[in-house]
Amino acid sequence: MYAVALDGERKETLLLNSPFDDDDPSFSPDGRWLAYAADDTGTPEIYVQSFADGALGSDRKRISSTGGRMPVWNRKGTELYFLAPDGNLMASSVKPESSGLEFSPPIVLFKTRMLGRGGAVHEFDVSPDGQRFLIGTLIGDTKVPPPTVILNWPALVAK
């Protein structure tokens, strides 16, 4: 995982280089904290670390307890949302403390029907007032039959 400053030289800075998948980065609104998913435990979990002077601090804190992907901060930095493996949207309240940030145990907000439940993009966001979510949602039957693949189809057309 890399960071690139938006001013000055715009040089890439390596943030994380581990043998695990570290992805879904999300900076807090004040830019002082980075939330991300990492699969050190064998399941993606949500972690938060301090961020200053283009580097992560050593204060890595696990937020999720049963897995998580796609962390998103609310605009005030007072809540962190993420998607649990079962499709539930989770929320953890955030309070600044002298030793860093204090996170409440995550609670279930509601069940989602997201399109992919992971990947290269976040599939949800929270409104500026924190009262609504925009979510890529499946509509209709989710049990679509698998595609049929026909091998050597030109030979069938020739008949």
Secondary structure as the mmCIF struct_conf table of DSSP 4:
data_model
#
loop_
_struct_conf.conf_type_id
_struct_conf.id
_struct_conf.beg_label_comp_id
_struct_conf.beg_label_asym_id
_struct_conf.beg_label_seq_id
_struct_conf.end_label_comp_id
_struct_conf.end_label_asym_id
_struct_conf.end_label_seq_id
STRN STRN1 TYR A 2 VAL A 4
BEND BEND1 LEU A 6 ASP A 7
TURN_TY1_P TURN_TY1_P1 GLY A 8 GLU A 9
STRN STRN2 GLU A 12 LEU A 14
BEND BEND2 PRO A 19 PHE A 20
STRN STRN3 ASP A 22 PHE A 27
TURN_TY1_P TURN_TY1_P2 PRO A 29 ASP A 30
BEND BEND3 GLY A 31 ARG A 32
STRN STRN4 TRP A 33 ALA A 38
TURN_TY1_P TURN_TY1_P3 ASP A 40 THR A 41
BEND BEND4 GLY A 42 THR A 43
STRN STRN5 GLU A 45 ALA A 52
TURN_TY1_P TURN_TY1_P4 ASP A 53 GLY A 54
STRN STRN6 ALA A 55 LEU A 56
BEND BEND5 SER A 58 SER A 58
STRN STRN7 LYS A 61 ARG A 62
BEND BEND6 SER A 65 THR A 66
STRN STRN8 ARG A 69 TRP A 73
TURN_TY1_P TURN_TY1_P5 ARG A 75 LYS A 76
BEND BEND7 GLY A 77 THR A 78
STRN STRN9 GLU A 79 LEU A 83
TURN_TY1_P TURN_TY1_P6 PRO A 85 ASP A 86
BEND BEND8 GLY A 87 GLY A 87
STRN STRN10 ASN A 88 GLU A 97
TURN_TY1_P TURN_TY1_P7 SER A 98 SER A 99
STRN STRN11 GLY A 100 PHE A 103
HELX_LH_PP_P HELX_LH_PP_P1 SER A 104 PRO A 106
STRN STRN12 ILE A 107 LYS A 111
STRN STRN13 MET A 114 MET A 114
BEND BEND9 LEU A 115 VAL A 121
STRN STRN14 PHE A 124 VAL A 126
TURN_TY1_P TURN_TY1_P8 PRO A 128 ASP A 129
BEND BEND10 GLY A 130 GLN A 131
STRN STRN15 PHE A 133 ILE A 135
STRN STRN16 THR A 137 THR A 137
BEND BEND11 GLY A 140 GLY A 140
BEND BEND12 THR A 142 THR A 142
HELX_LH_PP_P HELX_LH_PP_P2 VAL A 144 THR A 148
TURN_TY1_P TURN_TY1_P9 LEU A 151 ASN A 152
HELX_RH_AL_P HELX_RH_AL_P1 TRP A 153 ALA A 158
#
